[in-house]
Amino acid sequence: MDFDVLIIGGGAAGMSCALILGSALDKDFAKDKEVGVIMHQKTSHLQTALFNNVLGIPAGTPGAKILKEGPKHLAENYPGVVQLQKEKVKEIVSQEEGFSVITNKGTYSAKNIVVAVGYTNSLTIRGMEEYIIPHKKTKAEKDRIQLKNEDHLVKPGLYVAGTLSGCRSQFAIACGSGASVATDILTDWNGEHTKVHDKLV
């Protein structure tokens, strides 16, 4: 299997999920795990965002800067996370064990998938159609969508994060959603409730 976890989407939720998983790859329970993220970002709402109300981010920071610096942060701090650039997912196929993810450039296998591509009604990933429902926390006229899920889990091994999970479109909420999925996966790997904290001492 290519990946134990393959994250689809390099926006707020996808990057947060990748960072948390990456921070755990030196733990005994995760040392043999392979994590990847497909960094397709062209339709991310961060492209046009401006942040004045996010804790820890200087006021006036454009979302495009976060999209540019996030992959660098991930690569410098957690190089064990494979970043797949300039690929777009076309289809997700369930297998007996895990999934096949077909992109415009190749096919990958993964035990777990995290779909974090945003909530616009232009989701074109085949294999997701049966899970699409109207978004429950946006105005109906915006025609947003989400994937049916319970606490981010669509079905065993298939997670959804960020606005596509039903979250409201706020940067901090999307980041927290991605981090939540990551800790659920870590908990599964470790066999007990798990989170990763960095400390000064």
Secondary structure, DSSP 8 states (H G I E B T S, - for coil): --EEEEEE--SHHHHHHHHHHHHTTTSGGGTT--EEEE---TT-GGGG-EESS-TTS-TTEEHHHHHHHHHHHHHHH-TTEEEE-S--EEEEEE-SSSEEEEESS-EEEEEEEEE-----TT---BT-GGGEEE-TTS-GGG--EEE--BTTEEETTEEE-GGGGT--S-HHHHHHHHHHHHHHHHHHHHTS---------
